Amino acid sequence: MAQQQTLGWEEIADYFDGRQGDEGDLWHRGLINPALLRVLGEVSGQRVLDLACGNGALARQLARKEAKVTGVDLAPTLVERAQRRESRLVGTPLGIAYHVSDAANLGQFAAGSFDVVVCNMGVLDMTDDTAQGAFKETARVLSAKGRFVFCTQHPCFEGNDTAAWVVEKMGRTTTVWRKVARYREHYEIVNNWRVAPGQFLQTISYHRPLSWFVGSLREAGLAVTAFEENEPAEEFIQQDNEGAWIKEIPLHCVIEARKLA
Ligand SMILES: C[S@@+](CC[C@H](N)C(=O)[O-])C[C@H]1O[C@@H](n2cnc3c(N)ncnc32)[C@H](O)[C@@H]1O
């Protein structure tokens, strides 16, 4: 079984929970979630496992669509925040079950326990071994023909130091380029979060090429059945400078993979 990795996520849990709030931040609301929810489709009555659930923003959204939701995250403080946010909701309780757990070790769930496993911006934060362990555990806990749907940084265009925007003005024409290096390599990306003025904390994410995702899913018994490249909503374009460029070149993608047998 893959080893549990050290997390920057526990250290930035307070900041991340505040940033996401009850409904998710601008990046989630205006860029990441719409494509993920479109690929997920109808979830009413389905048993859904939200892997790497963070503060539960997506779990709550899916529970409101009448899915029976379980959330799992490795950072205890984020799980506690998810539970606290749900306990403060006014109205019908959502009944989400939460567990502190490594996505690569889901021993508390029996084989075939879920119809859908979803993972929103979680796979990118797992080492190759952990992500491959998570794919295998996902295939085990899914029912026959169950679906794994995840959103991640787009492997072809991501990278803090290995990809950059080039906005070139030629006469009346503006061309947006995305230049990319080291695409085929596997490497760490250090993400700096400005948690307070002058105070930065780090999390690590991992780049690997697109073929690694398809091959690793296939090895786990999951075949890719849908692929979407996230487009920014108008809200995002209005409020974030990168919006217009992301409209031309996607920085995120959603992959659906179905259990083969
Ligand atoms: C970018 S956050 C996304 C959180 C949430 N899904 C969202 O979209 O707001 C990445 C999450 O992955 C979790 N995580 C990282 N490695 C994990 C692992 N091996 N098992 C479970 N959760 C993990 C972190 O604790 C963190 O909550």
The ligand as an SDF file (V2000), in Angstrom:
LIG
                    3D

 27 29  0  0  0  0  0  0  0  0999 V2000
   -6.4450   21.6180   -3.5100 C   0  0  0  0  0  0  0  0  0  0  0  0
   -7.1550   20.8680   -2.0650 S   0  0  0  0  0  0  0  0  0  0  0  0
   -8.7630   20.4410   -2.7120 C   0  0  0  0  0  0  0  0  0  0  0  0
   -9.7970   20.2610   -1.6280 C   0  0  0  0  0  0  0  0  0  0  0  0
  -11.2200   20.1240   -2.1380 C   0  0  0  0  0  0  0  0  0  0  0  0
  -11.4210   18.9380   -2.9080 N   0  0  0  0  0  0  0  0  0  0  0  0
  -11.6040   21.3490   -2.9160 C   0  0  0  0  0  0  0  0  0  0  0  0
  -11.7220   21.2580   -4.1510 O   0  0  0  0  0  0  0  0  0  0  0  0
  -11.7850   22.4250   -2.2950 O   0  0  0  0  0  0  0  0  0  0  0  0
   -6.3260   19.2960   -1.9830 C   0  0  0  0  0  0  0  0  0  0  0  0
   -6.8390   18.4090   -0.8730 C   0  0  0  0  0  0  0  0  0  0  0  0
   -6.2480   17.1100   -1.0140 O   0  0  0  0  0  0  0  0  0  0  0  0
   -6.0610   16.5770    0.2800 C   0  0  0  0  0  0  0  0  0  0  0  0
   -5.1120   15.4680    0.1720 N   0  0  0  0  0  0  0  0  0  0  0  0
   -3.8300   15.5100   -0.2610 C   0  0  0  0  0  0  0  0  0  0  0  0
   -3.2910   14.2920   -0.2410 N   0  0  0  0  0  0  0  0  0  0  0  0
   -4.2560   13.4350    0.1710 C   0  0  0  0  0  0  0  0  0  0  0  0
   -4.3220   12.0220    0.3770 C   0  0  0  0  0  0  0  0  0  0  0  0
   -3.2610   11.2530    0.1530 N   0  0  0  0  0  0  0  0  0  0  0  0
   -5.4760   11.4870    0.8180 N   0  0  0  0  0  0  0  0  0  0  0  0
   -6.5710   12.2660    1.0670 C   0  0  0  0  0  0  0  0  0  0  0  0
   -6.5600   13.6090    0.8890 N   0  0  0  0  0  0  0  0  0  0  0  0
   -5.4220   14.1890    0.4460 C   0  0  0  0  0  0  0  0  0  0  0  0
   -5.5730   17.7860    1.0730 C   0  0  0  0  0  0  0  0  0  0  0  0
   -5.6350   17.6060    2.4510 O   0  0  0  0  0  0  0  0  0  0  0  0
   -6.5010   18.8740    0.5330 C   0  0  0  0  0  0  0  0  0  0  0  0
   -7.6790   18.9590    1.2690 O   0  0  0  0  0  0  0  0  0  0  0  0
  1  2  1  0
  2  3  1  0
  2 10  1  0
  3  4  1  0
  4  5  1  0
  5  6  1  0
  5  7  1  0
  7  8  2  0
  7  9  1  0
 10 11  1  0
 11 12  1  0
 11 26  1  0
 12 13  1  0
 13 14  1  0
 13 24  1  0
 14 15  1  0
 14 23  1  0
 15 16  2  0
 16 17  1  0
 17 18  1  0
 17 23  2  0
 18 19  1  0
 18 20  2  0
 20 21  1  0
 21 22  2  0
 22 23  1  0
 24 25  1  0
 24 26  1  0
 26 27  1  0
M  CHG  2   2   1   9  -1
M  END
$$$$
